[in-house]
């Protein structure tokens, strides 16, 4: 799983204040799907730590959203719960 901090590409009106977005990729056979994890942490380091700690749960949620067709602009968005 490739992890990196992603610059928010959405318009300002759609962004939540003080939100970190982390980009990751999930694989299904030979198909790759870009995903974005949206956290409420203020620092990218805390958001990355949370993502790494809860990776299995977040990937499972991303796969479920992908299978359900919940893809926005070619990206699966997963929110922190």
C-alpha positions in Angstrom: 0.0 0.0 0.0 1.6 3.3 -1.1 1.0 6.1 1.4 1.5 9.8 0.9 0.1 13.1 2.1 -2.2 14.5 -0.6 -3.0 18.1 -1.3 -6.7 18.7 -1.1 -8.0 19.1 -4.7 -11.6 19.9 -3.8 -13.0 23.4 -3.9 -12.8 25.3 -0.6 -16.5 25.2 -0.1 -16.4 21.4 0.1 -13.5 21.1 2.5 -13.8 20.8 6.2 -11.5 23.0 8.3 -8.4 21.5 9.7 -8.7 18.2 8.0 -5.8 16.0 6.8 -6.2 13.9 3.6 -4.0 10.9 3.0 -3.8 9.2 -0.4 -3.5 5.4 -0.7 -4.0 2.7 -3.3 -5.9 -0.6 -3.0 -5.5 -3.5 -5.4 -8.0 -6.0 -6.8 -6.1 -8.4 -9.0 -4.5 -6.2 -11.6 -6.8 -3.2 -11.0 -5.6 -0.3 -8.8 -8.0 2.1 -7.2 -6.9 5.4 -5.7 -8.4 6.2 -2.3 -8.3 9.1 0.1 -8.5 8.9 3.8 -10.0 12.0 5.4 -9.1 12.4 9.1 -9.9 15.1 11.6 -6.3 15.3 12.9 -4.6 18.6 12.6 -1.2 17.2 11.7 -0.3 14.9 8.8 2.0 12.8 11.2 -1.0 12.0 13.5 -3.2 11.2 10.5 -0.5 8.9 9.1 -0.1 7.1 12.4 -3.8 6.5 12.7 -3.9 5.2 9.1 -1.1 2.8 9.7 -2.6 1.6 13.0 -6.0 1.0 11.6 -4.9 0.1 8.0 -6.9 -3.2 7.8 -10.2 -1.6 8.8 -9.7 1.4 6.5 -8.8 -0.8 3.6 -11.8 -3.0 4.2 -14.1 0.1 4.3 -12.5 1.4 1.0 -13.0 -2.0 -0.7 -16.6 -2.1 0.4 -17.2 1.4 -0.9 -15.5 0.5 -4.2 -17.6 -2.6 -4.6 -20.8 -0.6 -3.9 -19.8 1.9 -6.6 -19.3 4.8 -4.2 -16.5 6.4 -6.3 -16.4 10.2 -6.7 -14.3 11.5 -9.6 -12.4 8.2 -9.8 -11.5 8.3 -6.1 -12.9 6.4 -3.1 -13.2 8.6 -0.1 -13.0 7.1 3.4 -13.8 9.2 6.4 -12.4 8.8 9.9 -15.1 7.5 12.2 
